């Protein structure tokens, strides 16, 4: 039997208006690569059940896994979903309808892997701002093995084509019924490859100064704003860290943060989603977390992500005004009923690496939940 609400989490469980979306609480399912679409990149009935369970579990907002935007170089993983073909759009429509029927709200994340491609069924060639060998190796849990391929430097026309593909993909997302679109501008993927001097050695208008290296972010953000055309939210997920370097920081410190967050807001973005591996840690001796800096400099709603599956951390970052919403990946994956259990005074199930081992597929996670009794009794 569920316990009565104990009132310990007044900020987490309070409603919030994100643009036109009325959210019942401040909890967000963070995007998580699940490599569980069909081989053609079409979302499946299993994916619809997966996302709608978060809605039944009480999450205020759900953000999907990264979804590729073209039939060229954007795909990064085997069995990754796309939002390009009519079949992919229709597959996502079934996911969205399932979430909406369960009372949820859902945003599609758009992703271009750039140089960090583990599997792409359309080509063996990878592209990036510059021909720089990516650091690190592919992730075994996503069927990867060994070093990444050396990418080819993108031409200006290719940059324009990638920007245009994001506008089209955003329009397709709205056609599928999504409540909004988020750009994956974090974790070392293509936008980060443009922003980072080590991976961007260009000498044209996309390289050199921070303003030039940020240009791709701004063009893609503006394209997505055009694509949703006021029919849904448009935002971007950002991080300093990269998949190969969790401790990476922007070299210009607080001034880089000021420029990045201010300029993105000018494109018409509705929200920013800030991911860190340090959780509540202060950045650049500023007295703020990175999410707090984003909130201060942008003036728009901010989603914070990073160790916030710990309820005390989530409550603190909201109570201190460092963020408007709290996102979690591990906490949501371990227990899709995390918000409802919190409201009833129950302890959510904790994350266990075995639930994504040896591969981060839905089959493995669903089996782990069944074996470990992850349920919620009314």
N, C-alpha and C positions, 0 to 999 in steps of 0.2 A: 504494500500500500504506500502511495506517495505521501511524503510529509508535507506539512503546510509551509507556505512561503515564509522564510525567516527574515526577509528584508535586508539581508546583508549586502545586496548588490543593486542598490537603487539606480546607479548610473548605467550599468550593463543592461538592465531590464527595462529601462525607460524608452519610450518611443522617440523617433527622430524622423524629420522630413528631409530626405535627400533629393533635392530638386522637387519634382512632382511626386516622387515615391514616398508614401507614408509607410515607414518601417515600424514594426511593433516593438523592436528593441534594437540595441546597438551591436549585435553580433553578426559577423560576416564569415561565410565560408570562403577561405582563401583559395586561389586557383591551384590545382594539383594535377600534374601529368598522370594520366591513368592508362595510357596505351591500350585502350579497350574498344576503339571504334572498329568497324569492319575494315578489310584490306583496302577498300576504296575510299576510306576516310568518312564513311557515313555513320553518324551516331546510331546506337542500337537501343532496343527496348531495355536492355540491362542498364545502359547509361541513364535512360529516363527514370528507371526505378531508383538508381543511385542518387540522382540529384533531387528527386521528389522526396526522398527520405529525409534530407536535410530540411526541407520545408515542413514536413510533418514533425520534425524534431524541434522546430521553433526558431530556426535561424532567421534573422531579420532580412538578410540579403545573401544570395549565393552568387559566386563568381566562378565561371567554368574554367576548365583546363585550357591551356593555350591552344589556339585553333589556327591552322595555317590559312593564308590569305590568297594564295595563287597556285597555279599548277606548274610552278617552275621551281624556284629554290627555297621557298619559305618553309616547307615541311622539315621538321627536325627529328621526328621519331617514327619508328614503325607503329602502325595502327593508331596514329594521331588523327583526330577529326579535322576536317576542313569546313570552310563556309564559302565554297566556290561554285560547285555544281548544283543543279536543281535537286538531285538526290540528297546531297549534304544539307541543303537548306531545309528540305522536307524532314530529314532525320532530326535536325535540331528543333523543328517546329513541334515534333512529338515530345521532345524533352521539355520544351517550354510549356506546352499545354499540361503536361503531367505536373510540373512544378506549380503552375498557376492553379490547377485543380486542387492542389494540396494547400493552397493559401500562401504560396511563396512568391518571391520576386527574384529575378535572375538576370545577370549581366554576362555577356559573352566576352571572353578575353581573346584578343587577336595577337598572334605571335609570328614573327619572322626569325628563324634561327640564325640567319647569316652564316658565319663560319662554324657555328656549333651544331653541325648536322651529324646525327648518328645514323639516320636512315631516311632516304628520300626516294620514293618510288618513281619520281619523274626524271631524275638526273643524278649523275655521279659527281657533278661539278658543284662547288660551293662558292659563294660570293661574299664579299665583305668590303668595308671602306678601303682597306689596303691589303696587299698580299703579305699578311703576317701570320705565321704559324700560331694557332691557338694554344694557349697553355693548358696543361692538364690532359686528362684522358676521358674517353667516353664512360658513361655510367652503366655499370653492369645491370642495375635494376631496371633499366630501360632497354635492355638487349644490346647495349653498346660494348665495345671491346677495343682497346688500343688507342693510339693517338688520333686526333681529328685530322681531316685532310687539309692540305694547304689551300686556302681560298684564292680566288681571282679577284683583283680590284674591280669594283663596280664603275661603270661609266656613268656620266651624268644622266643619260637617257634611261639607264637601268634604275637609277635612284628615283627618277620621275615615275617610272613604271611601278616601282614598289610603293611609292606614296599613293599613286592612283589605286592600286589594288586594295589598300586599306580603306579608301573611301567606298569602293564597291563592296568590300566585305562588310563594312558597317551598315550599308544599306540592306545587304542580304540579311544581316542579323535582325534588323528592324522588321524586315519582311517575315522572318521566322517567328516574330512576336516577342523578342527579347525586350527587357525593360531598359537596356542600355548596353554600352560597349566599353571595354577597357583595353588599352594598348599595353602589351607586355614590354615595358621599357626598363626592365630590371634583369639581374642575374646573368649578365654577360651576353645577352642576345643582341640582335642587330642594332637597335638604338644605342645600347651601351658600347658596342664596338665603334660607333661613330663618336661617342662622347669621350672615350678614353684615349689619351695620347699614344699609349703603347700599341694600340690596335688601329689607330687612325693617323697615318703619316702623310695624308694628302696635303697638297699645296694649293688646292683650289678653294672655292668658297665653303667647302665642307670640312676643311682641315685648318690646323693652326690654333687660332684663338678659341677661347671657350665659346664665344658667340658663334663662330663658324662650326665648331664641333657639335653645338646644340641645334644647329639648323635642321638636321634631319628629324630630331624629336618634334620640333615645332611644326614642320611641314606635315608630318604624319598625324600629329594631334589635330591640326586644322582640318586635315582631310577627313578624319573620323567625325569631327564636329559637323562638317558638311554632309557626311554620309547619313548621320542620324537625323539631320534636318529638323531638330526640335522635337522629334517623336520619341526620344529616349535620352538617357544620360550618356555623357562622353567623359571618359577619364583616362588616367594613366597610372600604372604601377611603376614605382621607381625604387632603386636601391643603390647604395654605394658598392656593396659587395658584389662579387662575381662568382660564378660556379667554381672557378679555379682559385679564388682568393676571397675567402669570407671576411677578411680583415681590411680589404681595400677601402681607402678614403679618398674623397675628392681633394685634389692637390691644393686647390684654392680655399679650402675650408669653408667658413661661414659665408664668404663672398660668393663662392661658387653656388652654395645653396640658395642664397638670395637671388642670384641671376636665374638659376634653373627654375625655381618655383614661381618667381614673378613672371618670367617670360611665358611659361606654360599656361598660366592663368589668362594671359592676354590672347591666347588662341581661342578662348571660349570654353575651356574645360570646365566641367561641372564638379569634379572631385579629383583628388590625388590619393594614391594608395602607396604608402611608404612601408617598405619591407626592410627589416634589419635582423641581424643575428645577435644583436646585443640587448634586445628587449628595451628596457627602460633607461639604458645608458645615456648619459649626457654626451652631446656632440660638440666638438670644437670649443670647449670651455664656454659654451653659450648660455648655460643654465636651462637648455631645452634638449629634448630628444630630437632626432631627425624629423619625426612626425610633427613635433611642436614647432620646429623651424618652418616646416612646410605650411602649417596652419597660420603662423605669424606672417610669413611673406606672401602667401597666396591669397588669404582672405576667403578661401572656399573650403567646403568640408573636406576633412582628411580622415582616411582609414589608416590605422596603424596595424602593423603585423610584426610579430617577433616575440616569442615566448609568452603570448597573451592567452594561451590556453590555461595558464595559471590564473584562476579568477581574481586573486588579489592584485596581480599585475594589471589585468584588464580594468578592474575597478579604479585603480590608482591613476592610470593614464587618462581615463575619462574624467575622473574627479578633478584632476589638476589642470584640465583644459588643454592637454597636449594632443588630443585627438577627439574626433566626433564619433568614430566607430572603431570596433576592434575585430580584426580578422585572425583566423587561425586555420592552419592546415592539419597538423598532427592531432590536435584536440578534436576537430570535426571528423577526421577520418576514423579515429578510434571510437568516437561516440557521437553519431549524428543527432542524438537527443540531448546534447550538451546544454542548450539554453533551457529546455523544459526541466531537465534535472536540476539545474541551478535554481530555477524558480520554485521548485518543490523541496529544496533543501537536500537533494540527493547528490552524491558524488559521482561525476561522470567517470566513465572508464578511461584509464590512462593509455597513452600511446605505447605500443610495443613494436619494435622494429620487425618482428616476425610477421606483422600484418602486411608488409610490403617486401617480403623475402621469399624466394630469391628475385622475384620480379614485382614491380609496382602495378599489378593488374587488378581489376575489379574482382575477378574470380578468386584471387588469393585473399584479398581483403574481406570479401563476403564470407569465405570459408572460415577465416580467423574469427570474425564476429560471431558466427554461429557456434563455433567451438567454445567461445568464451562468454556466451550468454549476454551479448550486447543487445538489450531490449529496454523498453519503457512501458510500464504498466500504468494505465489510466487511473 
